[in-house]
Structure formats: structure tokens, C-alpha cells
Amino acid sequence: MLRVHFTPGDLARVCLAPHPDPLAETILSLSALQTADEHGVALSGWRERTRAGLVPALRPLFELAPAGPGEYLPEVFTHATAVTLAEGIDHTWSLPRRQWTADLRATEQLRPHTPRWIHALHHGDRESGDLVREALSRYHAMAVAPYWAQLTATAHSDRADRAGTLADAGVDGLLSTLHPDVRWTSPVLHVPCALDADLRLPGSGVLLVPTFFWPRPLALVDNADPERPLVLRYPVAPELAGHRALWSPSAPTGPDGGLAALVGTTRARVLRAVKATASTSELARRTGTSDATASHHAGVLRAAGLVTTQRDGNRVLHELTPLGRALLSTGPP
């Protein structure tokens, strides 16, 4: 168990990340791809589709982040909170050399037979860095990017819920309900950890970041800059129960892909049609359905918080909410 001790300054600097991190999700998903032990059947469809697309060029990633008991997660790839994968990789390459050294030392302790090229990577070898960048980009495009709009929209919804908890119950309420395995006894946050340790924060606060592919809370300290906030990644949906259709083997493909898996094929078309404010008859025309069908699906989307409806004279106008717009407009990072 890791016991994180907060100062009053830290409590005043608890922040919610505005979005998940593409690079961290990509690295964390490698474990989920290699083993089902900790991730259950919820990811079986995603795992099946992703494994079918693996090519030899991606092998370095599985040497960099192998799955199994006691394996070390390469933390240098999980510190970024960037908007795009490229920005996250650039941030990782720019980390101080002492942070790469600390990461390599931890890797060697848990993996005595670490491949030689990983040593070269940690020492700044350009060829190894280019190899990893290319493999990460290819794997991300296949395994993570197709689902990014849905993951981002879910994270936005989670953030809104937690912001409401913060407003209603304060920081105590927020930290007490973060995750079933995280326990808050002010001023100490208890986070599951392989080691039994105490961490005393310097007043720089904590950044709470949602994650989808890692089944447990994960606390990350910046070894190179202790003044940076502690990053605490928490599973946004531990059982992924709300996303089984998205990850199932029969998840729809095509232009709307995972969006159709999440809300249904017709509703995906209706949601996309509302990207420009529309009346019910306009929705019907844009989607090739009847007025009654368009109205029904708009009502379902409204109940889900994705669409708002208001009357304008004799017309009823439908418009996207911020959550609905995020679901549509957040493309692959």
C-alpha cells in the first residue's frame, strides 16, 4: 500500500485532467492485450481484433512493456498528459536524462535480462527511439485511435460527475469516491501498490487522470521534478460494464465504427446529423428516416445527455451538448 500524505496546499491543488492521455493509454493497453487475467472478458472483443492486426514491426513494444507478474511498467511513457500521441512521445523524449536513468535502473532490477536495445533507448540512442516511435504510432492507430472519441466522451462524462461531487462534497468527497481500492482518511490517501511506502507531497498537488486499459489505480511521481503534481491514474470504468458493446467481437465497423457500437447504428447517424442544429424533419431527411423515428432517437440521445431540444416557434430544434460534440469531434489523437 502506498500512503500519500497531503498538506493543506496539496488539498487545494487537486485537479481533474481534462482528457485521457493517448500515449499512456497506448502503453497501458499492451498489458491488456497480452493477458486477460486482470482485465476479464470485457476486453475480449478488442483483444481479438487487435491481435489479428499485429505485425512483426510491433514486436519491440512487447519487449518494452511485457505483461506478467512483477514486470515493470516503463513509467517514462506514462507521465505525459498530452492531447495527441505525437505530443506525448515528444514530451517523453524531452524528459531529463536522470529520469530515463531511474527508469532503466528500475527496469534492470525487475528484468535482469532486459534486451540490449532497451538500454540503448534509455541512453538516448536515436535509432532505438525512431524504432519505438514508429511502432507506437502503428500500434496506436490500430488498437486505440479507433475508439478514442468514445473514450474521450466517457472521460468527459466522468469528469463532469466528479466535478459535481467536488462541488457538493468537497475534496474529501472526491477522494473518498475515486475508486473502490483507494481509501481516503484525511490527510492520507491509501493507494494499492507493490511496495509498502509513505509518500509526503511537497504542496504541488495531485492530478487525477482517467484510464481505460489499466485495471488498478496507478500513482506516478516525477522522479526528475518532485515539484510537479503527483499523477494518479484511476480506472474510469473498472469493469467496463458500460462499454461491452464497444469491445465485443461483433462491434460494428464502417464510418461510425465504435460510435455505432456505443449508441447504435441509427442513433449514430442521428447524432452526426445534429452536428449542425436541425429540426425533427431536417433530421429525418438527413438520416433517411421518418419524422417519428428521428424524433424517437433524438429523445433517446437527449436522455443520454448528448442532445438538447428546444422549441422555436412551430419547430423543435435539436442541438449537440458539449458531451455529444466531444463524442463526435474528438478524432484519433
C-alpha positions in Angstrom: 0.0 0.0 0.0 1.2 3.5 -0.8 0.2 6.1 1.7 0.1 9.6 0.2 0.3 12.3 2.8 -1.4 15.6 1.8 -0.5 19.1 3.0 -3.2 21.8 3.0 -1.5 23.1 -0.1 -1.9 19.7 -1.8 -5.6 19.6 -1.0 -6.0 23.0 -2.6 -4.4 21.7 -5.8 -6.3 18.5 -6.5 -7.2 18.8 -10.2 -9.1 16.6 -12.7 -7.4 16.0 -16.1 -9.5 17.3 -19.0 -8.9 14.2 -21.1 -7.2 10.8 -21.0 -3.6 10.6 -22.3 -3.1 8.9 -25.7 0.5 7.7 -25.0 -0.3 6.3 -21.6 -3.4 4.5 -22.9 -1.3 3.0 -25.7 1.4 1.7 -23.4 -1.1 0.5 -20.7 -3.1 -1.3 -23.4 -0.1 -3.6 -24.2 -0.6 -5.4 -20.9 -4.3 -5.8 -21.5 -3.6 -7.2 -25.0 -1.2 -9.9 -23.7 -3.1 -11.2 -20.8 -6.8 -11.5 -19.8 -6.1 -12.3 -16.1 -6.7 -8.8 -14.8 -9.0 -7.5 -17.4 -11.6 -10.2 -17.6 -13.9 -10.8 -20.6 -14.9 -7.1 -21.1 -11.9 -6.5 -23.4 -12.1 -9.9 -25.3 -13.5 -8.4 -28.5 -11.0 -5.6 -28.6 -8.2 -8.1 -27.8 -9.3 -10.4 -30.6 -9.5 -7.6 -33.2 -6.2 -6.1 -32.1 -4.3 -9.4 -32.1 -5.5 -10.1 -35.6 -3.7 -6.9 -36.8 -0.3 -7.5 -35.2 2.7 -7.4 -37.4 6.4 -8.2 -36.7 7.3 -4.5 -36.7 5.3 -4.1 -33.4 7.5 -6.7 -31.5 9.7 -4.0 -29.8 6.6 -2.8 -27.9 6.1 -6.2 -26.3 9.7 -6.3 -25.3 9.4 -2.7 -23.9 6.2 -3.5 -21.9 5.8 -7.2 -21.3 2.9 -8.5 -19.3 3.2 -10.8 -16.3 3.7 -10.8 -12.5 6.4 -8.4 -11.4 7.0 -6.9 -14.8 8.0 -3.2 -14.7 5.8 -0.6 -16.4 8.0 1.8 -18.3 7.0 4.9 -16.4 8.8 7.4 -18.7 5.9 6.7 -21.2 3.2 7.4 -18.7 4.0 10.9 -17.4 2.6 12.9 -20.3 -0.9 14.4 -20.2 -0.8 15.5 -23.9 -3.7 15.9 -26.4 -2.1 13.8 -29.2 0.2 10.8 -29.3 2.9 12.7 -31.1 2.9 15.4 -28.3 3.1 12.6 -25.7 6.1 11.0 -27.4 7.9 14.3 -27.8 7.4 15.0 -24.1 8.8 11.6 -23.2 11.9 12.2 -25.4 12.4 15.6 -23.7 12.5 14.1 -20.1 15.7 14.8 -18.2 18.4 12.1 -18.6 18.2 11.4 -14.9 14.6 10.3 -15.2 15.5 7.9 -18.0 18.3 6.6 -15.9 16.0 6.0 -12.9 13.5 4.2 -15.2 16.3 2.0 -16.6 17.5 1.1 -13.1 14.1 0.0 -12.0 13.7 -2.0 -15.3 17.0 -3.8 -14.7 16.1 -4.7 -11.1 12.9 -6.4 -12.2 14.1 -7.7 -15.6 17.8 -8.9 -15.3 17.8 -9.9 -19.0 16.5 -6.6 -20.4 17.1 -6.6 -24.2 20.2 -4.6 -25.1 18.3 -2.2 -27.4 16.2 -1.0 -24.4 19.5 0.0 -22.7 20.4 2.0 -25.8 16.9 3.6 -25.8 17.3 4.8 -22.2 20.7 6.2 -23.1 19.3 8.3 -25.9 20.1 6.2 -28.9 18.3 7.8 -31.9 17.8 4.6 -33.9 16.1 2.9 -30.9 14.0 6.0 -30.4 12.9 6.0 -34.0 12.1 2.3 -33.8 9.8 2.9 -30.8 8.1 6.0 -32.2 7.2 4.1 -35.4 5.9 1.1 -33.5 3.9 3.2 -31.1 2.3 5.1 -33.9 1.4 2.0 -35.9 0.0 0.2 -32.8 -1.9 3.2 -31.6 -3.6 3.7 -35.0 -4.8 0.1 -34.9 -5.6 -0.5 -31.2 -6.5 2.8 -29.6 -7.3 5.5 -32.1 -10.5 3.9 -33.5 -12.1 4.1 -30.0 -10.7 7.5 -29.0 -13.8 9.6 -29.5 -15.8 7.2 -27.3 -13.1 7.0 -24.6 -12.8 10.8 -24.5 -16.6 11.3 -24.3 -16.8 8.8 -21.4 -13.9 10.6 -19.7 -15.7 13.9 -20.1 -18.8 12.5 -18.5 -16.8 11.0 -15.7 -15.1 14.4 -15.2 -18.4 16.2 -15.0 -19.7 13.7 -12.4 -16.6 14.1 -10.3 -16.7 17.9 -10.6 -20.3 17.7 -9.3 -19.1 15.6 -6.3 -16.3 18.1 -5.7 -18.9 20.9 -5.7 -21.3 19.1 -3.4 -18.9 17.2 -1.0 -15.6 18.9 -1.4 -12.2 17.3 -1.8 -13.0 14.8 0.9 -16.0 13.6 -1.1 -14.0 13.5 -4.3 -11.1 11.4 -2.9 -13.4 9.1 -1.0 -15.2 8.0 -4.1 -12.3 7.9 -6.6 -12.1 4.1 -6.8 -13.1 1.1 -4.6 -9.5 0.2 -4.0 -8.5 3.8 -3.0 -9.2 4.8 0.6 -9.1 8.3 2.0 -8.6 9.0 5.7 -7.7 12.7 5.8 -5.0 13.7 5.2 -3.7 10.4 3.8 -4.7 8.7 0.6 -4.2 4.9 0.5 -3.4 3.6 -3.0 -2.7 -0.1 -3.8 1.0 -0.6 -4.5 3.5 -3.4 -4.9 5.6 -1.8 -2.1 4.6 -0.6 1.4 5.6 3.0 1.4 4.8 6.6 2.5 4.9 9.5 0.1 4.8 13.0 1.5 3.7 15.5 -1.0 5.6 18.9 -1.2 2.5 21.0 -1.8 2.3 20.7 -5.6 -1.0 18.8 -5.5 -2.4 15.8 -7.4 -3.6 15.4 -11.0 -6.4 12.8 -11.3 -6.3 11.2 -14.8 -8.8 8.6 -16.1 -7.5 5.4 -17.7 -9.3 2.7 -19.6 -6.8 -0.1 -20.1 -5.2 -0.4 -16.7 -7.4 -2.2 -14.1 -5.9 -0.6 -11.0 -5.1 2.8 -9.6 -1.6 3.9 -10.6 0.3 6.6 -8.7 3.2 8.2 -10.6 5.8 10.5 -9.1 8.0 12.6 -11.4 11.5 11.4 -10.4 13.2 14.3 -12.2 11.0 17.1 -10.9 9.5 16.4 -7.4 7.7 19.8 -7.6 5.4 18.5 -10.3 2.0 17.2 -9.1 1.6 13.6 -8.3 -0.2 11.9 -11.2 -2.9 9.4 -10.1 -4.4 7.4 -12.9 -7.7 5.7 -12.0 -9.8 3.2 -14.0 -12.7 5.3 -15.3 -14.8 2.1 -15.6 -13.2 -0.7 -13.6 -15.5 -3.4 -15.0 -16.1 -1.7 -18.4 -19.7 -2.9 -18.0 -21.0 0.2 -19.8 -18.7 -0.5 -22.8 -19.2 -4.2 -23.5 -20.9 -3.4 -26.9 -17.9 -1.3 -27.9 -15.3 -4.0 -27.1 -17.4 -7.0 -28.2 -16.2 -9.2 -31.2 -19.3 -8.1 -33.2 -18.7 -4.4 -32.7 -19.8 -2.5 -35.9 -17.2 -1.3 -38.3 -17.5 1.4 -41.0 -17.6 5.2 -40.9 -19.1 5.4 -37.4 -17.2 2.3 -36.1 -17.2 2.4 -32.3 -19.7 5.2 -32.2 -22.3 2.8 -33.6 -21.3 0.2 -31.1 -21.8 2.6 -28.3 -25.2 4.2 -29.2 -26.5 2.0 -32.1 -26.2 2.5 -35.9 -29.3 4.7 -36.4 -28.6 6.8 -33.4 -25.0 7.3 -34.5 -26.4 8.7 -37.8 -28.9 10.9 -35.9 -26.2 12.2 -33.6 -23.9 13.0 -36.6 -26.9 14.7 -38.3 -27.3 17.0 -35.3 -23.7 18.3 -35.7 -25.5 21.2 -37.4 -28.6 22.3 -35.4 -31.6 20.7 -37.0 -35.4 20.4 -36.7 -37.0 17.0 -36.5 -38.0 17.0 -40.2 -34.5 18.0 -41.1 -33.1 15.1 -39.0 -35.4 12.7 -40.8 -34.3 14.0 -44.2 -30.6 13.8 -43.3 -30.8 10.3 -41.9 -33.3 8.9 -44.4 -35.8 8.0 -41.7 -39.4 9.1 -40.8 -40.1 12.1 -38.6 -41.3 9.7 -35.9 -38.1 7.7 -36.0 -35.9 10.7 -36.0 -37.9 12.2 -33.0 -37.6 8.9 -31.1 -33.9 8.6 -31.5 -33.3 12.3 -30.7 -35.3 11.7 -27.5 -33.0 8.8 -26.5 -29.9 10.9 -27.2 -31.4 13.8 -25.2 -32.0 11.4 -22.2 -28.3 10.3 -22.5 -27.2 14.0 -22.3 -25.9 14.1 -25.9 -28.6 16.3 -27.4 -30.7 19.3 -26.2 -34.1 20.1 -27.7 -35.9 23.4 -27.6 -38.9 24.9 -29.4 -38.5 27.7 -31.9 -42.0 28.8 -33.0 -43.6 25.9 -34.7 -40.4 24.0 -34.9 -38.5 21.7 -32.5 -34.7 22.2 -32.8 -32.1 19.7 -31.8 -28.5 20.6 -30.9 -25.5 18.8 -29.6 -24.5 19.2 -25.9 -20.7 19.5 -25.1 -20.6 15.8 -24.4 -22.3 15.0 -27.7 -19.9 17.3 -29.5 -16.9 15.6 -27.8 -18.2 12.2 -28.9 -18.3 13.3 -32.5 -15.5 15.8 -32.9 -12.7 14.1 -30.9 -10.8 12.3 -33.7 -7.9 9.9 -33.3 -5.1 11.6 -31.3 
